[in-house]
């Protein structure tokens, strides 16, 4: 049988021009449709959607630097009503009642690292479905260009309500948002893939470099957020479950160790861990982008034609977490090492749409430090392709995250898997 030529085959809307050309500006492409509200269809009953913002501010009087975060987290809107439904309430867990609410999560890292949560029932939430995206609930508001709000939890409230999954604190803020450089992961979060709900967890960074400006009050202290020194970041995740392990690293406070120059047009973003499509999991897979002074370098496992290879590990000691990541394509290579002290971090809390709190040890920080080396392939004088160092960089103000599902949850999953295997063997006989 004679096989057809490749040129005669009609391929279904898959761009294959220059498949090995990893220098591609496509990842720095904002997409308002990916940043809008995603909880429709099945995800409305078992899904989450969140918008994350992190940045550095300075005390209005002392100039002290301090990192903060603000997040709008939506879960299971179709199951809610006039009041928030908490999945961690013992009665709800016993009765299989799933969580449903809008949570506004705020907090800080450093010596007083903490997270503070405010909850709304869905009857008190307004979301603009069409573009541009808008979300509001009482005093809290979020759009692509502005966020403002107030969150307050007292010591007594935090102690009396463990289902809030937070500490005491108070934040009031009014910030303008300018998302400057994006990390669009490509067809892995495209419209067709989103409609199929193929991945358990989707990701889009509309502003891996974002300039925030405005004022913030944390526990009564006034902080000023300046667009030139905020080292801001904005992304979103949505889906029906989380990933384990969970990896995230990003910063745009980067200095060349070779020239000593501050790299004002450079940012990197790394995320992933163990993405799942249905029952299939992809072990140790990361999506990474480096925007180096206007030149893009992408390491994206979902773009299979780039032949991205990844090695990573995260080590946890009593005092700190350490990330080591190396990725390469046939043309580019990136290696990065990051450290963050636990005393500057917090264990960030989320419950999944089914009401299970799988992550009990998800470390989250905003004060990481590290080093990154970037390489490209170049023909040497010996007529061989060799790695040439693009830059050796020092990084500060790194947003960082790592965690794996709790041992209790993993043991339970292993027990269920073993029982299922035994049942299948009996049925086979």
N, C-alpha and C positions, 0 to 999 in steps of 0.2 A: 504494500500500500504506500502511495506517495503522500508524504506529509505536506501540508500547506506551508507556504512561506510566511514568516512573521509579518511581512508587509501586507499580507492578504487577510490577516486576522483582525477583526474589529474588536478592539478592547473597550471595556465599559468605563469610559470617563476617568481613566487613570493616567495622569501625566507621566510619560516615561522619557521625556527629553532630558538629555544630560543626567542620567540617573546617578552618576557618581559625583556630580558637582554639588558638594556639600556647602559651598559658599552660596547661600541662598537667602535673600532678604525676606523670604516669605514668613519667617517666624515673627518678625517685627511688624505684625499686621493686626491692628485692633479689629474686633468683631463685636459690635453691640448686641448681636443676636445671641452670642455665647454668654454675654454678661447679664442677660435678662432673666426673669423668673422662670424656672424650669419645672416646677412641680405640677405637671399635668398628667392625665392618664393614670397609669399604675403608680407613678411616683407621687401622686397626690395623696395616696393612702399608705404608701411605704417608701418614702423618699425624703431626702434633706437637700438643702440648697443654702450656701452661705457666701457672703461677701466679706473678705478679710482686708483690713488696713493696718499697717504698722509703720512706725516712724519714730524719729528722735526729736525731742523738744528741749528747750533750755529754760531754767527757772528765771522768771522775770526780774528777780532781784539779785540773785547770786550767780546766775549764769550756769548753774549746775546742769550737766547733760543727763537726760533721762529718756529711756525708750518706752513707748506705749503701744497699745493695740486696741482696735475697735472692730467688732465683728457683728454682722447681722446674720443670724442663723435661723432658718425656717425648717420646720419638720412636720410632715403629715397634715397638711392644711385641711384636707377633706374630712378628717376625723375629729376636728375641733369645733369650737363654738364660742360661747361667751366667756369662758375662762380657760387658762392654760391647763393642759392635761400632762401630768408629770409621770414619766415612765419609771422613775426610781422610787415612787411611793410603794411601800410594801403591799398594800391592798391592790394596787394596779398591777404589780408584778404577778401576784397570785392569780388574778383574774385575766391575765393576758391582755390588759389594756395598753395600747400603744401610746407613746407621747404625741402631743400635738400642740404646737405653740410657735410664736416668734420669740426668739431669745436675742437680746442685745447684750453681747459680751464685751466688757471693757477691762483693761488692766494694765499692768506695768511689769517690767523686769528689773532685777537689781536686788538690793538689800531687802526691800519690802515687796518682792514679787508676789502678785496675787491676781486673781480673776474675780470679777464682780458681774452678776447676771441680773437682768431685768426681763420678765416674761410678760407676754401679751396673748390673750385668747384671740382667735382669728376674726371674731366679730369686731375687734378693735383695731384691725390692721387694714390699711389701704395699699394696694399694689396696682400700679399702672401696667397693664398687660402689654400694650403696644409700646414701641420706642418713642421717645427716650424713656428708659427705666426710671421709675420713682417708687419709693417705699416709705410709708410713714405709719407711725403708731404713737399717738399722744405727742410727747415732746421729742420723740426720736424720728429722724429723717435721714434718708440716703438717696442720692442720685449719682450719676457719673461724675458730677462736678462739685458736689457739696455733701457734707454730712454734719449733723448737729444733734444734740440730745443730752439727756440726763439719766444717769443710772445711780441708784443709791441703795445699799443694803446695810443695815445696822448689825452690830455684833450679836444682838439677841435674835434677829431674824435669821442670820446665817446659822446660828447654833440650833434654832428651833426647826429649821427646814433643810435637812440634808439633801432632799430631793432637788434643791436649787443648785447643788454641786458647785458652790462658790464660797468665797470669803467675804468679809465686810469691806466696804469702801464706798467712795463717792467720786464720780467723774461728771463734769459738765464740759461740753465742747462745741465749737463752731469752726469748721475747717473747710477751706476750699481745696478742691482736688484737681490736679493736672497730671493725667496719665500720659507719660512721654514715650516710653519704650515698652512694647508688648512682647510676650512670649505666647504665640499662637501655636499650639502643638500640632496643628495640621488636621488631616482627615480623621485622626483618632477621636476627635470631638466634633466632627462635621455634622451637618444636619441629618444625613441618612443614618449615621451611627448613633446620634442622639435619639432619633425617633425609634430605633430598634432597642434602645437602652442596653446596648451591648456590654459596655463596661459597668462594673459595680460602682466605680468612682471616676468621675470626669474632672478635668482640670483646665482652667483657662486663666492666664495672667494678663489681664488687660493693661496693667501698669507695673511691670517688674521694676521699672523706675518711675516713681510718681513723686511729684512735687506737691507737698501739702503746705498750707499757710493758714494761720489763724491763731486762736487762743484755746487753752485747755486749763481746767481747774481740777487738780487731783487732791482729794482730801483737804480742800480749802487753799491749796497752794497754786499760784498762778504760773503757768508755763506758756512760753511763746513757741509756736511752730513756724520755722522759717523755711521757705522753699529751697534755699541754697544749702542748708545744713540738716535737713530732716532725714535724708537717705531713705525716702519713703518707698513703700511697696504696697501693691494692691492686686489681689487675685480672687478667684472663686473656685469652689468645688461643689459638686452635686452628684447625687446617685442614690443607691439603695443600701450601701454598706461602705465601710472604710477599708483600708489596706493594712496589712501587717506582713513585714515591717513597714513603717511609715517614715519616709525620708523627705526632708525639705531643707534647702540651704539657699540663701540669696543675700546679695548686698550690692550697693553701688558706691560704697566708700572704699575706693580702690586706688592704690598708689604703686607706680612702677618702682621696683627695687633697682632697676638698671639706670634709669634717668633721674629718679627721685621726684618725678612729676606726678601730680595728682591727676588721675585719669577721669576727667569730668564727663566723658561720653562713653563710659564703660560700666557694664552691669552683668551679673550672671544670675542664673536661676536653675535650680536642680530640684526635681521632685519625682516621687514614685515609690518603689519598693517591691511590691508583688501584685501587680495589676491582674484582675480577673475578668475574663469574658465568659459569662455563664459559669459552668463548672470547671473551666480550664484556667489555671494560674500560670503566670509567667514569672519565674523566679529571678530575683535580683535584676530588675529592669528599671532604668531611670530615663527620664526625659530631661535634657539639659540644653541650655542656651547660654552662649557668651557673646555679648555685644561689645566688641573691643574697639573703641574709638571709631565707631561707625562701620566696622567690618563684622559680619555675623559668622559665628562658628556654632554649629548645631550638632548635638549628639542625641539622636532621637530613635529609640528602638522601633517605634511604630512606622518609621520610614525605612522599611526593610532594605530598600535599594542602596542606602548609605552604608550598610554593613557595619553598623555601630557595635563595638565591643565595650563591655562594661565590667569593671571590678570595683566592688565597694565593701566596706565593713565599718561598723560603728562599735566602738568599745566604751563600755560604761564602767567607771571606777567609783569609789566612794565620793570623790570630790568633783569629777568632771565627766563630760562626754567628749569623745574624739571621733571625728569622721575622716575616712580616707577613701577617696574616689579617684578612679582613673578611667577615662573613656577615650576611645579613638575610632576614627574612620580611616579609610585608606589615605586620606589627605591631611587630617588634622588630629591633634591629640591634646587632651587637657588632663592635668592632675591637680588635685586640691586636698589640702589638709586643714581641718577646722577644729578648734577647741572652744568649749564653753563651760564655765564653772557652774556646778549645780546650785550654788548659793545665789546665782543670778537668774536661775530658771524657775519654772513651775511645772507641775504636772497638770496639763490642760485637760479639761473634762468635757466629754461629749457622750451622749447616749445615741445608739443607732435607732433607725426607724422602727425596728421590731421591739424596742424597749430595753435591749441588752446593752450594758456598759462594758464593752469588750476591752477597751484600752484603760487600764488602771495605772499605767506607767509610761504615758506619752509625754516625754520631756519637750518643753517648748521654751525658746529663749530668743533674745534680740540683741545680745551683747557679745556674740561670738567673734573670735579673731582667727585669722588663718593666712595661708599662702596658696597661691595658684600659679601654675606654669602652663603656658599655652605654646603649642608647637604647630608647625606646618611642614609638609613634605617639600623638599627642594632637591634638585639635581646637584650633586657635589662635583668638585673638580675631578674626582675619581670616576665620574660617569655613573654614579650610583644614587638612588633615591635615599636620602637621609633626613632625619628630623632636624629642623632648624628652630631654635628658640625664638618665638615671637616676643614674649615678655615673661618676666618673673615678677609677680605682684604680691603686695602685702594688702590684706583686707581687714577691715574693722566693721563694727556695727552689723554683724551678720545675723540675719534671722535664721534660726535653726530649729530643727525638730527631729526627734527620733523616738520610736516606741514600737513594741510588739504586743500582741494580744496577751492578756493576763494568763498566767499558768493555769489558773482555775478554769478559764474558758477553753484553753487548748486541751487540757486533760479531758474535759467534758466532750469536746469534739472528737478526740481520739477514742473515747469510750463508745460514742455513737457510731463511729466508723467501724469499730471492731464488732459491735452487735449487728451492724448491717452486713458485714462480711459473713458472720456466722449464719445469719438468716438466709443469705444468698446460697451458701453452701448446702444448707438443709433443703432448700427449694430445688437445687440442682440434682440432689439425690432422688 
